[in-house]
């Protein structure tokens, strides 16, 4: 489990295509400091398992399902990447519960700079819309954010200078894809109430 509080803005060191998969090599001195084989590290919000650690670079295999459902397939050597180690049981939950199981991708539609923050609008897949509410939480490229607005086709978030400086969201441009993970609590509530709410989903 993760919290959506990015520890480090890392870099993709190499991408090795495999049959129906890919092997990513990711440079991140902070997250590799205590990383071992089998550990979980979120890369742009996608939970990956560490295969090997070599200095400040770790490698992870990404299966076709993950490549299809996330933006990891678009990464190239030199691409920046948000990195977060799995949360420790005794750590503060600074963001919200993030599983690292991406629900889909959106597209950054626009950026509106302000004096102390920036408002970013992102397209929202129809199948995720029901889980997104104003003032609720969403993970965008693994960053825990508060939704400031939502309509039938998009959501908006406000990014503070720290987020702009320390995550990929500071360099994303209109047209770039982002990984989206809806709040898992909303999905569980929907499932549990499906038999009691008319028109509820099973």
N, C-alpha and C positions, 0 to 999 in steps of 0.2 A: 504494500500500500504506500501511497505517496500523499503529499499535502499540497502540491502545486506551487511550492515555494522553490523556485529555481536556485540551485546552489552555485551554478557555474555556467558561463557561456563558453561551451567547448567548440571543437572544430572537427569536421569529418576528415580523417587522415587518408582513408582509402575506401573504395567500394569494389568488392569482388563479386561479380555475377556468378550465381550457382544455378543448377537446374531447379526451376520453380522456387528460387530463393535468392538471397544475397547475403554476403558477409560484410558487415560494417566494421571499420576500424575507427575509433573515436578518441580524439585527444582531449583529456580533461584531468589536469593535475590534482584537482580537489577530490573528484569522485573516485579516482584511482588510488588515492593515498592509502586506503584500507580495503580496496576491492580484492575479491578472491573469486575463483572459478565458482559459478553457480549463483553469485549474487545478482540482485535485480537493480538495474539502473534505467531510469526513464530518459528516453531520447526524444525530445520534442513531444513529450507526453505519452510515448509508447513504451510500455514496460518491456525491456529486453534482458535476456540472461547473459551474464558475462561468461564467455568461453575461455578467454585468455587475457592476461594482463602483462604488458611489456613496457616497463617504465611508466610514462604518463599516458599510455594508449591502451584501451581495452577493445577487444573484438566481440562481436555478437552476431548470431545468425538471425536473419529475418525471413520468415516463411512467406509464401505467396499470398496467403490470406491477409497477413499484416501489410504487405506491399499494396494489395488491392484496396484495403480499407483505410489507409493512411497516406500521408504525403512523404513517407520515408523513401519511396521509390524515386522521388525527384532529387534526393540529396546527391551531391557530387563532392569530390575532394575539395576542401576549402570552405564548404558550406558551414555556417555557424549552426550550433545545436544547443538547445536548452537541456541541461543535465541535472538530474536529481537522484540521489540514492534513496532506496526504500527507507521509510521513516522508522526510527527506533521506537520501541514501546514506551520508553521513558521520555520521549521528546515532546515538545509542544506542537500541537496541531495548528500551525499558523495560518493555513489556508482552509481547505475543506477536504473531505475524503475523496481522493483521486485514485482510481485503480490502475491507470495506465492501459486500460482497454478502450481504445479509441472507437467512438460510435460512427464516425464519418468525418468527412472533410468539408470545410467551407472555403470561400474565396474572400480575401480582403477586398472590399469594395471601395472604401474611401477612408481618408485620414483628414481630420480637421484640427490643426494645431491651436492650442490655447496658450494663455500666459504661463500656466503652471501644469498643464496636462494636455493630453491629446485624445480626442474622441475618434474611435475607430469603428467602422461599420463592417460587418462580416455577413456573408450570405449564410442562410440557415437551411439545411436540408429539411424537407417537409416532414420526414419521419422523426425528426428530433424536436420539432417546434413545440410539441405538447409538453416537453420536459423543461422548457426554458421559460422562466418568469422574471419580470422586472424585480430587481434587488436580490435575485437568486444567484447561485454560483454556477460557473461553467469553467472547464479547463480548455484553454486555447493554446495549442502547442505546448501543453503541459503546465501552463501558467494559470494559477487559480485567480479568477477574476469575478467581479460583481457585474451582473448584467444591468446596464443603465436604461436600456430600452429594447423592446422586441416587437416585431410585427409579423405578418404571415410569411415573410421571405428573408428576414434578416434580424440581426441583433446588434446592439452597440455596447461597447465597453469604454471606460475612461482609463487611460494609462498615465500613471504618475511618472515623473522623471526617472526614478529608480528602475521601474519596469522597462522604460524605453532604453535605458543605458545598459542594463544587465541581461536582457533577453533578446531573442530573435524578433520580438514584436517591434523593437525599435528600428529595425532595418527592412521589415517586410514592406512591399509596395503593392498598390492596387493590382489585382490579378494574381497575386501569389496565393498558393493554397495554405491552409492551416488545419491542424488536427483539432477535432472537437470531441470532448467527452462530457456528456450530460451528467448531472448530479445523480449518482446511483440511488440515492434515497427516493427520488421521484419515480424511478423505474420500479423499485420494490413496492412503493405505495400503489402504483397502477396495477401491478400484478395481484397484490393482496385484496384490492377492492373490486377487481374485475367482476366477481360474482355477485356484488351487491349494488353496483352502479349501472343503471340502464345504459347499454351501449359501451360498457367497459370492455377493455381488451384482455384476453386471457394470456 
